[in-house]
Amino acid sequence: VAIRDAARRGAGLTHKLLTFSRQRPVVLEPLDLSAVVAGAEHLMRGAVSESVRIHVRRPADPTMVLADATLVEQLLLNLVVNAGHAMPQGGELSITVDVAPAGSASADVTAEQ
């Protein structure tokens, strides 16, 4: 089981590296954004110092979007790393997955130090 999990993680990393280097085309598919965020939590927590506390809020119901899961994970990781750099003394980073009305361009972004 451990070998199988390690092989899956290795395949996923290779997939991400190929996407990052643009060797793999972007694959848009229906995916649950909440599940992608949940799956990336350990990566996000490992990307910042322990003095930065990450709080993730997700709805219980699926939050379906049409996106490339690898690119969404990469986006999340980039945002978390940048937020961590902006809080050298530590702080709290809140990530909320929510549903906005179609066509809405509003966002609620807050950072606490």
Protein Blocks (a to p, Z undefined) as FASTA:
>chain_A
ZZmmmmmmmmmmmmmmmmmnopaccddddddfklmmmmmmmmmmmmpcfklccdddddfb
dcdddddfklmmmmmmmmmmmmmmmmmnopadddddddddehiabdcddddZZ
